[in-house]
Amino acid sequence: GDSVTQMEGPVTLSEEAFLTINCTYTATGYPSLFWYVQYPGEGLQLLLKATKADDKGSNKGFEATYRKETTSFHLEKGSVQVSDSAVYFCANQAGTALIFGKGTTLSVSS
Amino acid sequence: DAGVTQSPTHLIKTRGQQVTLRCSPKSGHDTVSWYQQALGQGPQFIFQYYEEEERQRGNFPDRFSGHQFPNYSSELNVNALLLGDSALYLCASSLDGTRTDTQYFGPGTRLTVL
């Protein structure tokens, strides 16, 4: 069945460091891919999405490119801030349901 | 423009009881999905409602049931609660629930089963 695998956390970085969170997926058909972010005590917020191969999603300095050949959708940011500390979820959607990874906790210190 | 709203925020129940959670979708959305998020895990899909019908269901037992009203709001009902049902229950709404559609999440209802 469809699944998403993302790197285990926690990821601990200093402010202004470069961030990569790896995400790979398996899916029947051609899924859309998403990154959601969850701040403590809150629901999920959409960070970015891509709906077809080679699309790049971007928002708030975060980027991810839909790589069909490697079935990946890695999240990157050039310079993280303390306010980026949260849990990040990669997800795919081949039909009506979102399939999520287990989440990666990011902690950024000043 | 109000986003997705859920009620209540928190709920404490005992084993064997029944619970009803409520969700109002984002304005203009007619599709509602429910997810269960256990502590430290990613959300898991329970089911999706569209035009008052259950369109798709995840791997959850029949104790989990739902309903969608003509105004597109939705309820999630869980019968015969188990300790393992303790989780954050998230509602998401979308325009049409298709592959490229974006699901927008509410803040969730934290259910604790004692």
Interface residues (C-beta under 8 A of the other chain):
Chain A: V4 G29 Y30 P31 S32 F34 Y36 E42 G43 L44 Q45 L46 K49 T51 F89 A91 Q93 A94 G95 T96 A97 L98 I99 F100 G101 K102 G103
Chain B: V4 T31 S33 Y35 G40 Q41 G42 P43 Q44 F45 Q48 R55 Q56 G58 L90 A92 G97 T98 R99 T100 D101 T102 Q103 Y104 F105 G106 P107 G108
